[in-house]
């Protein structure tokens, strides 16, 4: 199995080159055209990404995240989620690096084998950076009406957060 994994990329490249040669495609010009389109796409992603990161920085620096965590702590108790993971639960849909820093802090304070650490681990591994992903991909594709994509994604994040509390208690208690 290990040898097959080592050969996967070279075989894929060889297969692409062989297919191009069999179909008499000018491989160099096709590669250049693809690279040019890729650079245009990447350049289109930069403005929404910069805007999102600026707004996220202001959200954290203003203290809004802390205020929101404080306001939602009673709800965390009702849902059976340890209150200590609320900053992670709120930050995870916004920022991968920010949520990773909060996650590492939770593990340093409470340990990875604690109920809090395990709940945080489930949230960190099973949820997505919803707003970041939406801003990046919808911005790059110039989609202005996302319809149900964002509400459904946030509902999925809420399901992960709720399930994390239940699973951590059920599986590890």
C-alpha positions as CSV (number, residue, x, y, z in Angstrom):
1,X,0.0,0.0,0.0
2,X,2.8,2.4,0.8
3,X,4.5,1.9,-2.6
4,X,1.2,2.6,-4.3
5,X,0.8,5.9,-2.4
6,X,4.4,6.9,-3.4
7,X,3.5,6.3,-7.1
8,X,0.1,8.0,-7.1
9,X,1.3,11.5,-8.0
10,X,3.9,10.5,-10.6
11,X,1.3,8.1,-12.2
12,X,-1.3,10.9,-12.2
13,X,1.1,13.3,-13.9
14,X,2.2,10.7,-16.4
15,X,-1.5,9.9,-17.2
16,X,-2.3,13.6,-17.7
17,X,0.7,14.1,-20.0
18,X,-0.1,10.9,-22.0
19,X,-3.7,11.9,-22.4
20,X,-2.7,15.3,-23.6
21,X,-0.2,13.9,-26.1
22,X,-2.7,11.3,-27.4
23,X,-5.3,14.1,-28.0
24,X,-2.6,16.3,-29.6
25,X,-3.0,19.1,-27.1
26,X,-0.3,21.7,-26.9
27,X,0.6,21.0,-23.3
28,X,2.7,24.1,-22.7
29,X,0.1,26.5,-23.9
30,X,-2.7,24.6,-22.0
31,X,-0.6,24.8,-18.8
32,X,0.1,28.5,-19.3
33,X,-3.6,29.2,-19.9
34,X,-4.6,27.3,-16.8
35,X,-1.9,29.1,-14.7
36,X,-3.1,32.4,-16.0
37,X,-6.8,31.6,-15.1
38,X,-5.6,30.4,-11.7
39,X,-3.8,33.6,-11.0
40,X,-6.9,35.6,-12.0
41,X,-9.0,33.5,-9.6
42,X,-6.5,34.0,-6.8
43,X,-6.4,37.7,-7.4
44,X,-10.2,37.8,-7.2
45,X,-10.1,36.1,-3.8
46,X,-7.8,38.7,-2.2
47,X,-10.2,41.6,-1.7
48,X,-13.0,39.6,0.1
49,X,-10.4,37.8,2.2
50,X,-8.7,41.0,3.3
51,X,-12.1,42.5,4.2
52,X,-13.1,39.4,6.2
53,X,-9.8,39.4,8.1
54,X,-10.1,43.1,8.9
55,X,-13.7,42.6,10.2
56,X,-12.7,39.6,12.2
57,X,-9.8,41.5,13.8
58,X,-12.2,44.4,14.8
59,X,-14.7,41.9,16.2
60,X,-12.1,40.3,18.5
61,X,-10.3,43.6,19.4
62,X,-13.6,45.4,20.3
63,X,-14.5,42.8,23.0
64,X,-17.6,41.7,21.1
65,X,-16.5,38.1,21.2
66,X,-16.1,38.2,25.0
67,X,-19.4,39.9,25.5
68,X,-21.2,37.4,23.2
69,X,-19.5,34.5,25.1
70,X,-20.7,35.9,28.4
71,X,-24.3,36.4,27.1
72,X,-24.5,32.8,25.8
73,X,-23.1,31.0,28.8
74,X,-26.6,30.2,30.2
75,X,-27.5,28.7,26.8
76,X,-24.4,26.5,27.0
77,X,-25.5,25.1,30.3
78,X,-28.9,24.3,28.9
79,X,-27.4,22.5,25.8
80,X,-24.9,20.6,28.1
81,X,-21.8,22.3,26.6
82,X,-19.1,23.2,29.0
83,X,-19.0,27.0,29.3
84,X,-15.2,27.0,28.8
85,X,-15.6,26.0,25.2
86,X,-18.0,28.8,24.2
87,X,-15.2,31.1,22.9
88,X,-14.1,28.2,20.6
89,X,-17.7,27.5,19.5
90,X,-18.2,31.1,18.6
91,X,-14.9,31.7,16.9
92,X,-14.7,28.4,14.9
93,X,-17.1,29.5,12.2
94,X,-15.2,32.7,11.8
95,X,-11.5,31.9,11.9
96,X,-9.4,28.7,11.7
97,X,-6.3,30.2,13.1
98,X,-8.2,32.1,15.9
99,X,-10.1,29.0,16.9
100,X,-6.9,27.0,16.9
101,X,-5.3,29.4,19.3
102,X,-8.4,29.2,21.6
103,X,-8.4,25.4,21.3
104,X,-4.7,25.2,22.3
105,X,-5.4,27.5,25.3
106,X,-8.3,25.3,26.4
107,X,-6.1,22.2,26.1
108,X,-3.3,23.9,28.1
109,X,-5.7,24.9,30.9
110,X,-7.9,21.9,31.1
111,X,-6.0,19.1,29.5
112,X,-6.9,17.0,26.5
113,X,-8.4,14.2,28.5
114,X,-10.8,16.4,30.5
115,X,-14.5,16.7,29.5
116,X,-13.8,20.3,28.4
117,X,-10.8,19.2,26.3
118,X,-12.6,16.4,24.6
119,X,-15.6,18.6,23.9
120,X,-13.3,21.3,22.4
121,X,-11.5,18.6,20.4
122,X,-14.8,17.4,18.8
123,X,-15.8,21.0,18.0
124,X,-12.4,21.9,16.5
125,X,-12.3,18.7,14.3
126,X,-15.9,18.4,13.2
127,X,-16.8,22.0,12.4
128,X,-15.9,24.3,9.6
129,X,-14.7,27.9,9.3
130,X,-18.1,28.8,7.7
131,X,-17.9,32.5,7.3
132,X,-14.3,32.4,6.1
133,X,-15.1,29.7,3.5
134,X,-18.2,31.5,2.4
135,X,-16.4,34.8,2.0
136,X,-13.6,33.2,0.1
137,X,-15.5,31.1,-2.3
138,X,-18.6,33.2,-2.9
139,X,-16.3,36.3,-3.2
140,X,-14.1,34.5,-5.8
141,X,-17.1,33.3,-7.7
142,X,-18.8,36.8,-7.4
143,X,-21.9,35.3,-5.9
144,X,-24.0,37.9,-4.1
145,X,-27.0,35.9,-3.1
146,X,-26.0,32.8,-1.2
147,X,-29.6,31.7,-0.6
148,X,-29.6,28.8,1.9
149,X,-25.8,28.1,2.0
150,X,-25.0,30.2,5.0
151,X,-28.0,29.4,7.2
152,X,-27.6,25.6,6.5
153,X,-23.9,25.8,7.2
154,X,-24.5,27.6,10.5
155,X,-27.2,25.1,11.4
156,X,-24.5,22.4,10.8
157,X,-22.1,24.2,13.1
158,X,-24.8,24.4,15.8
159,X,-25.4,20.6,15.4
160,X,-21.7,19.9,15.8
161,X,-21.5,22.1,18.9
162,X,-24.6,20.5,20.5
163,X,-23.4,17.0,19.5
164,X,-19.9,17.6,20.9
165,X,-21.3,18.2,24.4
166,X,-23.5,15.1,24.2
167,X,-20.8,12.8,22.6
168,X,-18.0,13.9,25.0
169,X,-20.2,13.1,28.0
170,X,-21.6,9.9,26.5
171,X,-18.4,8.4,25.2
172,X,-15.9,9.6,27.8
173,X,-17.7,9.7,31.1
